[in-house]
């Protein structure tokens, strides 16, 4: 999942099953 917006990180974690995953760089 590629998130460009900073707030998208929350969406990334929410969408991802593992919340402990590091934030996607790009």
N, C-alpha and C positions, 0 to 999 in steps of 0.2 A: 504494500500500500504506500503510495507516495503522497505525503502531506506537505504542502508548501506553506500554509498558514500556521502560525505559532499555536493559535487556538485549536488548530486541527489536530495537534498532538493529543488533546483530550479525546477527540473523536477517534483517533488511531487506537488509543488504549481501550476505549469503550468498544470499538469494533473488534479489537484483537482479543483472543481468549486469554492470553498470558499478559497480565498487567505489568509484569516485571520486565517486559521487553524494553530495550533501550530505544530512545526516540530516533526515528529514521532521519538520517542526515539529509539525503536527497533521493 
